[in-house]
Amino acid sequence: MGDEFKAIRRYKYMLKDFKFIHLDQNLFLHPYKSIYWSEQRMLLLADVHYGKAAHFRKSGIAIPETVHRQDLDRLAFLIAHYQPERIMILGDLFHSAYNQSWQVFQQFFESQISFKPELVPGNHDILDKHHYQRYHLHEAPLAIGPYILSHVPIAPGLLGGTTNLCGHIHPAVSIRGKARQSLKLECFYFNKNHGILPAFGRFTGTAKMQQRHPGDTVFAVTDQKVVPIA
């Protein structure tokens, strides 16, 4: 094992997740933009957008494939760290039309887990159904425990008082310092109706959460930890 690889492993084990007790459930929010739900032994992530780099290259825009390899490396770490019994992807697993990156992603899962990953399809999950034979496909809304799972946030009036875990938004928040510095960070965003996950994929945009209300709980994602902010 080379010194460089040892340094990478040391760095990863410096990462700090944040234990968030929500609706009597233990949710571990990780800086690799995922949630480990311990009661379900489930790893939750949203908006992977795998294959987006190849999609751009087909359009003549040179985006290197390394951006996706880094996502796979992070996912492999999360699987080894939490050893989940279920992996739930809340939509936009693959970016768009089929390309060869799809096979790379399938081979990754086959090498990492012995069970089928689960997918609540999002608006970008448009591949023919035969491509998803190795997944448990769920129709939204999917009820598990005290939560309703979906990709797109469900309107509060349709939730019946439950909380919706979802993606789609790619939430981010601005933090201002005393000298008027401003820093935009991806975040986990919880309000009385929704828990919105940040986009897992690194090659995605973000949407600043403009309207925050009393009682909303925001967790900013930094390189090494998840930080609750006022």
Secondary structure by P-SEA (a helix, b strand, c coil): ccaaaaaaaaaaaabbbbbbbcccbbbbbbcccbbbbccccbbbbcccccaaaaaaaaacccccaaaaaaaaaaaaaaaaaccccbbbbccccccccccaaaaaaaaaaaacccbbbbbccccccccccccccccccccccccccccccccccccccccccbbbbbccccbbbbbbccccbbbbbbbbcccccccccccccccbbbbbbccccccbbbbbbcccbbbbcc
